[in-house]
Structure formats: C-alpha cells, structure tokens
C-alpha cells in the first residue's frame, strides 16, 4: 500500500460560497456600523476594529494551514508543538 498523501481540492462552489459569505458578512457589518446611532469617531473605531479582526483572522488561518502542511498531519491547536 502506498502512503502517498492525497491533496484535497475545494470545489468551485465551495470557494464561491466562502467568498459570498465573507462579502455578505463584511457588507452587513459595514452597513450596521454606518447606520449606528453614534458619533463618527465611534463608528470609525468600530470600522478599524473590524478590519483588524479580519486581517488577524486571515493571518491565523494561514499560520494554522502552514503548520498543518509542515507537520503532514491534522493540526490540533490544543497540542503542544
């Protein structure tokens, strides 16, 4: 038997759903912040906080993916390296 790892590929539909979901979430958050009954500086702070959260989430996902690929097995965030 061969131990050749099988590389999983996402389908175009899954990719499209992920992009659409992200777009809807960001648009809904932007509209919510824009319509918020608060001062402009509060809305600006919330907008920057959302952007920071999104970029840090992308970075975390990349780090987890890279660690998983390097280890060649499923990554468990609660394991000690």
VOBA-1610 file (N, C-alpha, C; in pm, whole numbers, padded with zeros to 5 digits, always signed):
BEGIN
Unk+00083-00119+00000Unk+00000+00000+00000Unk+00087+00124+00000Unk+00039+00224-00063Unk+00113+00349-00075Unk+00066+00447+00032Unk+00162+00518+00088Unk+00129+00622+00187Unk+00134+00760+00126Unk+00109+00769-00003Unk+00111+00897-00071Unk-00007+00981-00024Unk+00021+01101+00029Unk-00089+01185+00076Unk-00173+01235-00041Unk-00302+01241-00018Unk-00394+01291-00120Unk-00419+01438-00090Unk-00392+01522-00190Unk-00416+01665-00173Unk-00562+01695-00202Unk-00630+01750-00102Unk-00771+01784-00119Unk-00783+01917-00192Unk-00873+01922-00286Unk-00902+02045-00358Unk-01046+02085-00329Unk-01066+02212-00302Unk-01202+02262-00281Unk-01270+02279-00416Unk-01400+02258-00417Unk-01475+02277-00540Unk-01496+02426-00564Unk-01532+02459-00687Unk-01560+02599-00722Unk-01681+02650-00645Unk-01778+02563-00621Unk-01898+02604-00546Unk-01863+02637-00401Unk-01775+02557-00341Unk-01734+02584-00203Unk-01658+02716-00195Unk-01569+02737-00291Unk-01494+02862-00297Unk-01589+02981-00314Unk-01684+02968-00405Unk-01782+03074-00428Unk-01866+03103-00304Unk-01905+02997-00234Unk-01984+03015-00113Unk-01902+03087-00006Unk-01776+03053+00006Unk-01691+03117+00106Unk-01673+03266+00075Unk-01649+03297-00053Unk-01632+03438-00093Unk-01763+03515-00072Unk-01874+03455-00111Unk-02004+03522-00094Unk-02037+03543+00053Unk-02010+03443+00135Unk-02037+03455+00278Unk-01953+03565+00341Unk-01826+03568+00305Unk-01738+03673+00357Unk-01786+03810+00311Unk-01823+03823+00186Unk-01870+03951+00132Unk-01996+03999+00201Unk-02091+03908+00220Unk-02216+03945+00287Unk-02190+03987+00431Unk-02104+03913+00499Unk-02073+03946+00639Unk-02006+04083+00650Unk-01910+04110+00563Unk-01843+04240+00567Unk-01938+04353+00530Unk-02023+04332+00430Unk-02119+04435+00390Unk-02221+04461+00502Unk-02270+04356+00563Unk-02367+04373+00672Unk-02304+04446+00790Unk-02180+04413+00822Unk-02111+04481+00931Unk-02088+04629+00896Unk-02049+04656+00772Unk-02027+04795+00731Unk-02156+04876+00738Unk-02266+04818+00691Unk-02395+04887+00697Unk-02436+04909+00843Unk-02417+04807+00925Unk-02451+04821+01068Unk-02373+04930+01136Unk-02243+04938+01107Unk-02162+05044+01167Unk-02202+05180+01112Unk-02228+05188+00981Unk-02267+05315+00919Unk-02399+05366+00975Unk-02496+05276+00997Unk-02628+05315+01047Unk-02633+05331+01198Unk-02523+05299+01267Unk-02519+05307+01412Unk-02543+05451+01459Unk-02625+05466+01557Unk-02656+05598+01611Unk-02548+05636+01713Unk-02432+05676+01661Unk-02320+05714+01746Unk-02237+05818+01672Unk-02143+05877+01746Unk-02055+05976+01685Unk-01968+05911+01577Unk-01916+05997+01490Unk-01833+05948+01380Unk-01708+05877+01430Unk-01648+05926+01539Unk-01525+05863+01589Unk-01553+05723+01641Unk-01672+05700+01697Unk-01709+05567+01745Unk-01725+05473+01626Unk-01793+05519+01522Unk-01809+05437+01402Unk-01674+05409+01337Unk-01587+05508+01334Unk-01454+05488+01276Unk-01373+05386+01357Unk-01383+05395+01489Unk-01313+05299+01574Unk-01364+05157+01549Unk-01494+05141+01539Unk-01551+05008+01512Unk-01509+04956+01375Unk-01503+05046+01276Unk-01459+05006+01143Unk-01315+04957+01143Unk-01227+05029+01212Unk-01087+04987+01222Unk-01077+04856+01299Unk-01156+04840+01403Unk-01154+04715+01481Unk-01196+04596+01395Unk-01297+04614+01311Unk-01341+04507+01222Unk-01232+04472+01122Unk-01168+04572+01063Unk-01060+04546+00969Unk-00943+04473+01036Unk-00910+04512+01157Unk-00803+04444+01231Unk-00841+04299+01261Unk-00965+04277+01298Unk-01011+04141+01326Unk-01004+04054+01200Unk-01044+04109+01087Unk-01041+04033+00962Unk-00897+03998+00923Unk-00807+04095+00929Unk-00669+04067+00890Unk-00604+03967+00985Unk-00632+03978+01115Unk-00574+03882+01208Unk-00633+03743+01190Unk-00760+03734+01150Unk-00820+03603+01123Unk-00757+03538+01001Unk-00731+03617+00895Unk-00662+03563+00778Unk-00521+03515+00813Unk-00452+03594+00894Unk-00317+03556+00934Unk-00318+03428+01016Unk-00410+03417+01110Unk-00421+03296+01191Unk-00451+03175+01105Unk-00543+03189+01010Unk-00575+03077+00921Unk-00453+03035+00840Unk-00374+03130+00794Unk-00254+03098+00716Unk-00151+03027+00803Unk-00131+03073+00924Unk-00034+03011+01014Unk-00075+02868+01046Unk-00202+02846+01074Unk-00250+02711+01104Unk-00233+02622+00982Unk-00267+02672+00864Unk-00251+02593+00741Unk-00105+02558+00717Unk-00016+02656+00733Unk+00126+02630+00711Unk+00181+02529+00810Unk+00140+02539+00935Unk+00186+02444+01036Unk+00133+02304+01006Unk+00009+02296+00963Unk-00051+02167+00930Unk+00020+02104+00810Unk+00048+02182+00709Unk+00119+02130+00591Unk+00260+02085+00625Unk+00326+02160+00713Unk+00463+02124+00752Unk+00465+01995+00833Unk+00366+01976+00916Unk+00361+01856+01000Unk+00314+01735+00921Unk+00239+01757+00816Unk+00190+01646+00735Unk+00079+01568+00802Unk+00014+01629+00897Unk-00098+01562+00965Unk-00197+01669+01012Unk-00307+01622+01067Unk-00411+01714+01113Unk-00356+01798+01229Unk-00384+01926+01225Unk-00338+02018+01328Unk-00441+02026+01440Unk-00392+02013+01562Unk-00477+02030+01679Unk-00423+02148+01757Unk-00496+02260+01767Unk-00444+02379+01830Unk-00418+02362+01980Unk-00469+02255+02041Unk-00451+02234+02184Unk-00335+02141+02215Unk-00266+02092+02111Unk-00147+02009+02130Unk-00027+02097+02154Unk+00068+02045+02224Unk+00195+02114+02238Unk+00278+02087+02114Unk+00349+02189+02064Unk+00429+02167+01943Unk+00547+02075+01968
//
